[in-house]
């Protein structure tokens, strides 16, 4: 824990670099994410958005730089990354639910095996979470019996079951049919309203405009511009930002 | 839709000149008259035992050609029903067998006396069934060990440690390329020189377990690798350790993928227990050989073959069924 530890800073990223073999994907990214903040990460594909997110819970090993989560440098070899990950919920583009388990079993798995919560307690808490995402009637269905939007909501409940301090969303709606995007965004909006700290890689303009406190625009491995949705969408200062926004708005 | 309007939508050069017409050679009238003629040929024109070889050869050859032509005429016709084609195919096989029976010059009675003389087997059946029991026990115990060892090897392999992999790959390659009979003989006859003397049954179980654990490991590895990488990421992101991920997420899913090839392995292993007769394990083939020697009659070997078939055919079917069900999912 360093001296200047500020309890309001959840995650501090300092000069993060990531190489895949010779490919330099992240070229020195630095930012701070404070408690309760909703940060949207936008940018062209291949710009390093997902890699940035996945480095922050070390699903990808950072090549250099520091990532300080609640005062702990998680790139340090002394850190038990499994413990850190229990504080960070993650939702994936392709849901990645466990297909051999029912919705409630998906939600219970980590609390029971990592937090060693009793079956009864985990079930009770799991059902409450499924209720929260509007799926209490689907608790005993297997993932392949659920629609994409329902699967993604179960995945959110599964991540919440570990009572994380912060939630990462890696393009949570880009694999969904248009009519299912709303139900997932509603759940995310509710979480934001409850004060959950969130980092969201997404291009859902409406959601970002409404829920995000800050946008990071990541292109070619660097943060090109950052600011509130208002600033970024209405008065972008960088040409790269204008180009990118022009492309996604013209669709 | 009537015929005229159906035809109106078809370009003129695709329209049959004589709609509904069947070529005369494919009409049932012709087919059944030809069949009657073939039966007549078979009854009255095929030569007897006393015909000259040339006469026999020509006569049988012509008959065979006619039968094949008649069958082919039906089998290649897309408009005949499947059951009719099936009947024709079986009929063709029957005719070929019958020709072989009649003209191959085999001494059928002698063959029957030595290989199918089940009267001589009286009193020896219990011995064979005791052998079968040992065979099944050998297979069951070896299956258990090989699955256990195979699973451990596959899990170790999935850690992708370069150093560990050298040893694992060496093990897998060694036991997959060494013939079972060589392995068994080596373990039973050579290991005692190293101070490890195993009973024949133990040697058999060890050889089968080692040999088949390599195949089992490969099946498990394929199963583990078939699980989408996102599953591992999701589990790790929740804070599960590598081993928990393996135990709670990967293996339960991999098992379903692995069961069909594993069943196939078990069928092969059950068959390979017969090799154990060279190291004097008292299994089915060994027992059959004893009866063969005791009665001076090889019917026991045929009996053993039939017992193997009765046990293994359903298992082979089962493996096939499981595989098809996997593909259908």
Interface residues (C-beta under 8 A of the other chain):
Chain A: X57 X59 X82 X83 X85 X86 X88 X89 X90 X92 X94 X96 X97 X98 X99 X100 X109 X110 X113 X114 X155 X158 X159 X162
Chain B: X228 X230 X231 X233 X234 X235 X236 X237 X238 X239 X240 X241 X244 X248 X249 X252 X253 X256
